[in-house]
Amino acid sequence: MKLIYVTLNDNKEAEAIGQKLLKQKLANCVNFFPITCIYNYEDKITQEPEIVMLIKTVDDKYDEVKNLIQSELKYDNFIGQIKVEKVNENFEKWLCSVVK
């Protein structure tokens, strides 16, 4: 199992991307929630709200997930894959039944 951590601008983006990921069976579940981000971009420090999306998927779906997200956005954002060392069996069975 993998988690893909994504930063987005707002809930509307997260909901639209989440729906597409689920419809295309690239994930079995997504979570998104607000955070505050401070970043240095083009030598300017900025603080603003962001949305974090956590995408639950199987090992080999990163490129498909990344490509879908990038096709929806017109700005640079973070898309990172995190390996999950352990997960409960029932969740993993559900995940593998949805994402082939």
C-alpha positions as CSV (number, residue, x, y, z in Angstrom):
1,M,0.0,0.0,0.0
2,K,1.1,3.6,-0.7
3,L,-0.1,7.0,0.5
4,I,0.2,9.8,-1.9
5,Y,0.5,13.2,-0.2
6,V,-0.7,16.1,-2.3
7,T,-1.0,19.9,-1.6
8,L,-3.8,21.8,-3.3
9,N,-5.3,25.3,-3.2
10,D,-8.9,24.6,-2.0
11,N,-11.6,22.0,-1.1
12,K,-13.1,22.4,-4.6
13,E,-9.9,21.1,-6.3
14,A,-9.6,18.3,-3.7
15,E,-13.1,17.2,-4.2
16,A,-12.9,17.2,-8.0
17,I,-9.6,15.4,-8.1
18,G,-10.8,12.9,-5.4
19,Q,-13.9,12.1,-7.4
20,K,-11.8,11.4,-10.5
21,L,-9.3,9.2,-8.7
22,L,-12.2,7.1,-7.2
23,K,-14.1,6.9,-10.5
24,Q,-10.9,5.7,-12.3
25,K,-10.2,3.3,-9.5
26,L,-6.8,4.7,-8.9
27,A,-7.6,4.9,-5.1
28,N,-10.2,3.4,-2.8
29,C,-10.3,6.4,-0.4
30,V,-9.0,10.0,-0.3
31,N,-8.9,12.4,2.7
32,F,-8.5,16.1,2.5
33,F,-8.1,18.8,5.1
34,P,-7.0,22.4,5.6
35,I,-3.5,23.3,6.7
36,T,-1.3,26.5,6.8
37,C,1.7,26.5,4.6
38,I,4.8,28.8,4.7
39,Y,7.0,28.5,1.7
40,N,9.8,30.2,-0.2
41,Y,9.0,30.6,-3.9
42,E,11.1,32.7,-6.2
43,D,12.9,34.1,-3.1
44,K,9.7,35.4,-1.5
45,I,8.4,33.9,1.8
46,T,4.6,33.5,1.8
47,Q,2.1,32.1,4.3
48,E,-1.3,30.9,3.1
49,P,-3.9,28.2,3.6
50,E,-3.7,25.0,1.6
51,I,-5.5,21.7,1.4
52,V,-3.6,18.4,2.0
53,M,-5.0,15.4,0.2
54,L,-4.0,11.8,1.2
55,I,-4.7,9.2,-1.4
56,K,-4.7,5.6,-0.5
57,T,-3.6,3.3,-3.4
58,V,-1.5,0.3,-4.3
59,D,2.2,0.2,-5.1
60,D,2.3,0.9,-8.8
61,K,-0.3,3.7,-9.3
62,Y,1.9,6.7,-8.5
63,D,2.5,7.8,-12.1
64,E,-1.2,7.5,-13.1
65,V,-2.2,9.4,-10.0
66,K,0.4,12.1,-10.6
67,N,-0.6,12.5,-14.2
68,L,-4.3,12.9,-13.4
69,I,-3.5,15.5,-10.7
70,Q,-1.2,17.5,-13.0
71,S,-3.7,17.5,-15.8
72,E,-6.2,19.2,-13.4
73,L,-3.8,21.9,-12.1
74,K,-2.0,24.9,-13.6
75,Y,0.5,25.5,-10.8
76,D,3.4,23.7,-9.2
77,N,2.4,21.6,-6.2
78,F,3.8,18.7,-4.2
79,I,2.8,15.1,-5.1
80,G,4.8,12.7,-3.0
81,Q,4.5,8.9,-2.4
82,I,4.9,7.5,1.1
83,K,5.4,3.8,1.7
84,V,3.1,2.3,4.3
85,E,5.0,-0.4,6.2
86,K,1.9,-1.9,7.9
87,V,-1.8,-1.7,7.4
88,N,-4.7,-3.6,8.9
89,E,-5.8,-6.6,6.7
90,N,-9.4,-5.6,6.2
91,F,-8.4,-2.2,4.8
92,E,-5.8,-3.8,2.5
93,K,-8.4,-6.3,1.2
94,W,-10.8,-3.4,0.5
95,L,-8.0,-1.4,-1.2
96,C,-7.0,-4.3,-3.4
97,S,-10.6,-5.1,-4.3
98,V,-11.1,-1.6,-5.7
99,V,-7.7,-0.7,-7.1
100,K,-6.4,-3.4,-9.4
